[in-house]
Amino acid sequence: MLDERAGAVSSFIYSGWCHAGLPHRKKGLADSDAWAIRTDHVTLTVEPGWIEQECGSRRYFGVPYGPTARLILIYLQTRALETGCREVELGRSLRQFLSRLDLEQGGRTNRAVREQIERISNCRLTFRLNKGGVRGVSNQSIV
């Protein structure tokens, strides 16, 4: 992601994402399945969010995946660092948000972005760090 005005790359990503990232595709994941990736120093576990329905059952949103989810995460992290605020506004409409991501408007793109926003905003992320005998755990939800 190049900012032509600045003449340099202007996107930021949390260092944990450099070691472990989201799944590349949904293949083989049911919406209720958690997903994990392990590297030498980091384990990332992504648990899907859910909502309780009137009948008492749970509806799972699924784990975020693919390039659209990664693009959204990079955007959120970049805006948070640029503004110095943990609250990032996506826009007044999906159209405005797609414009901020420099994505074309359209049915397939709109559906993909809407689905990944829903998955990201409802999932729980756990980073387990282990390097040089130092261990740490970070449990977070993005929204």
MILUMBA-438645 format. One line per field, with one value per atom (N, C-alpha, C, O): residue in one letter; atom name; x, y, z. Coordinates in steps of 0.05 Angstrom, whole numbers. Layout:
BEGIN
residuo	[A/...]
atomo	[CA/...]
px	[X/...]
py	[Y/...]
pz	[Z/...]
***
This chain:
BEGIN
residuo	[M/M/M/M/L/L/L/L/D/D/D/D/E/E/E/E/R/R/R/R/A/A/A/A/G/G/G/G/A/A/A/A/V/V/V/V/S/S/S/S/S/S/S/S/F/F/F/F/I/I/I/I/Y/Y/Y/Y/S/S/S/S/G/G/G/G/W/W/W/W/C/C/C/C/H/H/H/H/A/A/A/A/G/G/G/G/L/L/L/L/P/P/P/P/H/H/H/H/R/R/R/R/K/K/K/K/K/K/K/K/G/G/G/G/L/L/L/L/A/A/A/A/D/D/D/D/S/S/S/S/D/D/D/D/A/A/A/A/W/W/W/W/A/A/A/A/I/I/I/I/R/R/R/R/T/T/T/T/D/D/D/D/H/H/H/H/V/V/V/V/T/T/T/T/L/L/L/L/T/T/T/T/V/V/V/V/E/E/E/E/P/P/P/P/G/G/G/G/W/W/W/W/I/I/I/I/E/E/E/E/Q/Q/Q/Q/E/E/E/E/C/C/C/C/G/G/G/G/S/S/S/S/R/R/R/R/R/R/R/R/Y/Y/Y/Y/F/F/F/F/G/G/G/G/V/V/V/V/P/P/P/P/Y/Y/Y/Y/G/G/G/G/P/P/P/P/T/T/T/T/A/A/A/A/R/R/R/R/L/L/L/L/I/I/I/I/L/L/L/L/I/I/I/I/Y/Y/Y/Y/L/L/L/L/Q/Q/Q/Q/T/T/T/T/R/R/R/R/A/A/A/A/L/L/L/L/E/E/E/E/T/T/T/T/G/G/G/G/C/C/C/C/R/R/R/R/E/E/E/E/V/V/V/V/E/E/E/E/L/L/L/L/G/G/G/G/R/R/R/R/S/S/S/S/L/L/L/L/R/R/R/R/Q/Q/Q/Q/F/F/F/F/L/L/L/L/S/S/S/S/R/R/R/R/L/L/L/L/D/D/D/D/L/L/L/L/E/E/E/E/Q/Q/Q/Q/G/G/G/G/G/G/G/G/R/R/R/R/T/T/T/T/N/N/N/N/R/R/R/R/A/A/A/A/V/V/V/V/R/R/R/R/E/E/E/E/Q/Q/Q/Q/I/I/I/I/E/E/E/E/R/R/R/R/I/I/I/I/S/S/S/S/N/N/N/N/C/C/C/C/R/R/R/R/L/L/L/L/T/T/T/T/F/F/F/F/R/R/R/R/L/L/L/L/N/N/N/N/K/K/K/K/G/G/G/G/G/G/G/G/V/V/V/V/R/R/R/R/G/G/G/G/V/V/V/V/S/S/S/S/N/N/N/N/Q/Q/Q/Q/S/S/S/S/I/I/I/I/V/V/V/V]
atomo	[N/CA/C/O/N/CA/C/O/N/CA/C/O/N/CA/C/O/N/CA/C/O/N/CA/C/O/N/CA/C/O/N/CA/C/O/N/CA/C/O/N/CA/C/O/N/CA/C/O/N/CA/C/O/N/CA/C/O/N/CA/C/O/N/CA/C/O/N/CA/C/O/N/CA/C/O/N/CA/C/O/N/CA/C/O/N/CA/C/O/N/CA/C/O/N/CA/C/O/N/CA/C/O/N/CA/C/O/N/CA/C/O/N/CA/C/O/N/CA/C/O/N/CA/C/O/N/CA/C/O/N/CA/C/O/N/CA/C/O/N/CA/C/O/N/CA/C/O/N/CA/C/O/N/CA/C/O/N/CA/C/O/N/CA/C/O/N/CA/C/O/N/CA/C/O/N/CA/C/O/N/CA/C/O/N/CA/C/O/N/CA/C/O/N/CA/C/O/N/CA/C/O/N/CA/C/O/N/CA/C/O/N/CA/C/O/N/CA/C/O/N/CA/C/O/N/CA/C/O/N/CA/C/O/N/CA/C/O/N/CA/C/O/N/CA/C/O/N/CA/C/O/N/CA/C/O/N/CA/C/O/N/CA/C/O/N/CA/C/O/N/CA/C/O/N/CA/C/O/N/CA/C/O/N/CA/C/O/N/CA/C/O/N/CA/C/O/N/CA/C/O/N/CA/C/O/N/CA/C/O/N/CA/C/O/N/CA/C/O/N/CA/C/O/N/CA/C/O/N/CA/C/O/N/CA/C/O/N/CA/C/O/N/CA/C/O/N/CA/C/O/N/CA/C/O/N/CA/C/O/N/CA/C/O/N/CA/C/O/N/CA/C/O/N/CA/C/O/N/CA/C/O/N/CA/C/O/N/CA/C/O/N/CA/C/O/N/CA/C/O/N/CA/C/O/N/CA/C/O/N/CA/C/O/N/CA/C/O/N/CA/C/O/N/CA/C/O/N/CA/C/O/N/CA/C/O/N/CA/C/O/N/CA/C/O/N/CA/C/O/N/CA/C/O/N/CA/C/O/N/CA/C/O/N/CA/C/O/N/CA/C/O/N/CA/C/O/N/CA/C/O/N/CA/C/O/N/CA/C/O/N/CA/C/O/N/CA/C/O/N/CA/C/O/N/CA/C/O/N/CA/C/O/N/CA/C/O/N/CA/C/O/N/CA/C/O/N/CA/C/O/N/CA/C/O/N/CA/C/O/N/CA/C/O/N/CA/C/O/N/CA/C/O/N/CA/C/O/N/CA/C/O/N/CA/C/O/N/CA/C/O/N/CA/C/O/N/CA/C/O/N/CA/C/O/N/CA/C/O/N/CA/C/O/N/CA/C/O/N/CA/C/O/N/CA/C/O/N/CA/C/O/N/CA/C/O/N/CA/C/O/N/CA/C/O/N/CA/C/O/N/CA/C/O/N/CA/C/O/N/CA/C/O]
px	[17/0/18/32/17/35/19/-2/28/16/32/55/21/35/43/63/27/33/58/75/60/83/107/130/102/124/136/158/121/131/108/85/115/94/83/98/57/45/26/8/30/13/29/53/14/27/13/-11/28/17/30/54/14/23/44/39/66/88/79/90/59/49/38/40/27/16/38/33/62/85/93/104/88/95/73/77/48/25/2/-4/-11/-33/-58/-59/-79/-104/-103/-84/-122/-122/-125/-138/-112/-114/-141/-149/-155/-181/-198/-188/-224/-242/-241/-251/-230/-230/-226/-207/-246/-245/-253/-253/-260/-269/-299/-311/-311/-339/-341/-321/-363/-366/-361/-354/-365/-361/-333/-326/-316/-288/-270/-270/-254/-231/-209/-208/-190/-167/-142/-142/-120/-95/-72/-72/-51/-26/-3/-4/17/40/65/70/82/108/128/120/153/173/168/174/157/154/126/121/107/80/60/63/39/15/-8/-14/-22/-46/-70/-71/-90/-115/-137/-139/-154/-176/-202/-206/-218/-243/-266/-267/-284/-306/-326/-330/-337/-358/-385/-388/-403/-430/-451/-445/-475/-498/-519/-524/-531/-552/-578/-587/-591/-616/-639/-636/-662/-686/-692/-703/-686/-692/-672/-675/-651/-631/-606/-587/-607/-583/-564/-571/-539/-520/-516/-516/-513/-506/-477/-472/-459/-431/-425/-437/-407/-400/-377/-374/-361/-338/-313/-314/-290/-264/-259/-264/-248/-241/-219/-201/-219/-199/-195/-212/-173/-168/-157/-154/-152/-140/-158/-148/-184/-202/-200/-198/-199/-197/-170/-168/-148/-122/-121/-109/-133/-133/-148/-139/-171/-186/-169/-169/-155/-139/-116/-110/-103/-82/-93/-80/-116/-129/-134/-127/-146/-153/-128/-128/-107/-82/-69/-58/-69/-56/-71/-58/-97/-113/-109/-107/-108/-105/-78/-76/-57/-31/-29/-17/-41/-41/-55/-47/-78/-94/-87/-95/-73/-66/-91/-91/-111/-136/-143/-140/-153/-161/-188/-195/-202/-228/-224/-213/-232/-228/-256/-270/-263/-289/-285/-267/-303/-302/-313/-304/-332/-345/-375/-385/-389/-417/-433/-456/-420/-433/-412/-388/-422/-404/-390/-366/-404/-392/-368/-348/-371/-350/-326/-303/-331/-310/-295/-270/-309/-297/-279/-258/-288/-272/-246/-225/-248/-224/-204/-180/-215/-197/-188/-172/-198/-192/-201/-187/-225/-237/-261/-274/-265/-288/-314/-315/-335/-361/-373/-368/-389/-402/-411/-403/-429/-441/-422/-424/-403/-384/-366/-362/-355/-338/-353/-343/-377/-393/-399/-396/-406/-412/-387/-389/-365/-340/-331/-324/-332/-324/-343/-334/-369/-389/-385/-386/-381/-377/-352/-353/-330/-305/-306/-295/-320/-323/-339/-332/-360/-376/-359/-361/-343/-326/-305/-300/-292/-271/-282/-271/-305/-317/-328/-333/-331/-342/-323/-329/-299/-280/-263/-263/-250/-232/-204/-202/-184/-157/-140/-141/-124/-106/-78/-73/-60/-32/-17/-19/-3/14/43/50/59/86/105/100/127/147/173/178/191/217/237/233/259/280/272/282/253/243/223/212/217/196/170/169/149/123/102/103/84/62/37/38/15/-11/-26/-27/-38/-55/-81/-82/-103/-130/-144/-145/-154/-166/-189/-189/-208/-227/-222/-215/-225/-219/-241/-236/-266/-288/-300/-319]
py	[-23/0/24/30/38/61/87/90/106/132/150/158/156/171/199/210/211/237/237/255/216/213/201/204/187/174/150/142/139/116/99/107/75/57/70/78/72/85/68/78/42/24/11/8/4/-7/-33/-36/-51/-76/-83/-80/-94/-103/-125/-143/-125/-144/-173/-191/-178/-206/-217/-241/-199/-208/-215/-229/-205/-212/-241/-254/-251/-279/-298/-321/-289/-307/-291/-269/-301/-286/-303/-326/-291/-304/-325/-325/-344/-364/-352/-331/-364/-353/-358/-342/-379/-385/-399/-409/-401/-413/-444/-457/-455/-483/-500/-498/-517/-536/-525/-540/-500/-488/-485/-472/-498/-492/-466/-457/-452/-426/-428/-407/-451/-454/-462/-463/-468/-477/-454/-433/-458/-439/-447/-469/-428/-433/-424/-404/-439/-431/-436/-453/-419/-422/-419/-402/-436/-435/-430/-442/-412/-408/-413/-422/-407/-411/-394/-403/-370/-352/-343/-333/-348/-339/-360/-375/-362/-378/-359/-345/-359/-343/-361/-379/-357/-372/-352/-331/-358/-341/-357/-377/-346/-359/-344/-319/-357/-343/-332/-344/-309/-298/-311/-325/-307/-319/-301/-283/-306/-292/-312/-331/-308/-327/-319/-296/-339/-334/-338/-349/-329/-331/-359/-364/-379/-407/-419/-442/-403/-412/-424/-429/-428/-438/-415/-391/-422/-401/-400/-421/-376/-372/-361/-340/-377/-369/-352/-357/-333/-316/-327/-321/-344/-355/-339/-315/-351/-338/-321/-330/-296/-280/-294/-307/-291/-304/-288/-271/-294/-284/-255/-242/-246/-220/-197/-176/-200/-178/-174/-151/-195/-192/-180/-162/-188/-177/-148/-132/-140/-112/-95/-73/-105/-90/-87/-65/-108/-106/-86/-71/-87/-67/-39/-21/-35/-8/1/23/-17/-10/-3/16/-19/-14/12/27/16/41/65/84/66/89/93/116/72/75/88/105/79/91/120/137/125/152/172/195/164/182/181/199/160/157/150/154/139/132/104/94/90/62/59/37/81/80/88/110/71/77/76/56/98/98/87/95/69/56/75/74/91/109/109/93/128/130/109/104/96/76/56/61/34/14/26/20/42/54/72/71/88/105/88/96/67/50/36/35/27/15/35/28/60/81/85/89/85/88/65/69/41/18/18/0/36/38/13/2/3/-20/-11/8/-26/-19/-27/-47/-12/-18/-41/-42/-57/-78/-101/-103/-117/-139/-157/-161/-169/-189/-175/-186/-152/-138/-129/-133/-118/-110/-133/-131/-156/-180/-189/-195/-190/-200/-182/-191/-155/-136/-137/-138/-137/-139/-164/-163/-187/-212/-211/-220/-202/-201/-181/-186/-159/-139/-153/-150/-167/-181/-202/-204/-217/-237/-225/-234/-204/-190/-178/-180/-165/-150/-169/-160/-194/-213/-234/-248/-236/-257/-248/-225/-268/-263/-274/-296/-257/-264/-269/-253/-290/-296/-300/-318/-282/-285/-296/-284/-318/-329/-326/-337/-311/-306/-322/-325/-332/-347/-343/-354/-327/-322/-318/-301/-332/-329/-334/-320/-352/-357/-338/-341/-317/-298/-306/-311/-307/-315/-294/-279/-292/-272/-281/-297/-270/-277/-251/-234/-248/-224/-234/-246/-230/-237/-211/-193/-210/-185/-190/-210/-172/-170/-144/-124/-142/-118/-97/-73/-106/-88/-94/-81]
pz	[0/0/0/19/-21/-25/-24/-37/-8/-7/-26/-20/-49/-69/-59/-68/-42/-32/-14/-15/2/20/6/15/-16/-31/-17/-23/2/16/25/24/34/45/70/88/72/95/111/123/110/125/148/146/169/193/200/195/212/221/248/251/266/292/287/270/301/297/299/286/316/319/293/288/277/251/231/212/236/219/223/205/247/254/248/240/252/249/238/247/218/205/203/212/192/189/167/150/167/146/118/115/99/71/58/41/67/55/76/96/70/89/88/106/67/62/87/102/92/114/141/161/143/168/169/152/190/195/210/222/209/222/252/264/264/294/301/325/281/287/294/281/315/320/302/290/298/280/295/309/291/304/285/268/289/274/294/312/292/310/294/273/305/294/317/338/312/333/358/380/355/377/384/405/365/369/362/343/378/371/370/389/348/345/344/327/361/361/355/369/336/329/334/322/353/359/346/349/333/320/341/361/334/351/346/325/363/360/372/388/364/376/383/368/406/415/401/402/389/375/394/416/386/403/412/434/395/402/421/429/428/447/434/448/408/395/388/390/381/374/344/330/334/306/306/316/294/293/268/247/271/248/232/208/244/231/235/243/229/232/207/185/211/187/171/183/145/128/102/95/89/62/61/81/36/32/41/49/39/47/77/86/93/122/129/146/116/121/114/128/92/83/104/111/114/134/160/171/169/193/189/207/166/161/162/173/150/150/179/187/195/223/239/254/236/251/242/258/216/205/216/225/214/223/253/262/268/297/304/321/290/294/284/297/262/250/268/272/279/295/325/340/333/362/378/402/365/379/373/350/393/390/375/366/373/359/330/324/311/283/270/272/257/243/215/200/208/182/161/138/168/149/155/170/142/147/131/137/112/96/86/87/76/65/40/36/25/2/9/-4/31/40/49/44/64/73/50/50/30/6/-8/-18/-8/-20/-5/-17/21/38/34/35/28/22/-7/-14/-22/-51/-66/-83/-58/-71/-88/-82/-109/-127/-114/-99/-120/-110/-127/-151/-114/-130/-112/-89/-123/-107/-94/-69/-108/-97/-76/-55/-83/-64/-39/-17/-43/-20/-2/23/-13/4/19/43/5/18/40/62/36/57/80/103/75/96/113/137/100/114/131/155/121/136/159/181/155/177/200/223/193/213/228/252/213/225/244/266/234/249/275/296/272/295/316/338/310/330/340/359/328/336/360/367/372/394/386/376/390/382/407/426/407/429/417/402/424/417/441/463/438/459/449/428/464/457/474/498/462/477/463/442/475/463/485/503/484/503/532/550/536/563/573/595/558/565/552/528/568/557/562/582/544/547/533/514/541/529/525/543/502/497/485/463/500/490/482/499/458/449/430/415/430/409/396/409/370/356/360/362/361/366/393/401]
***
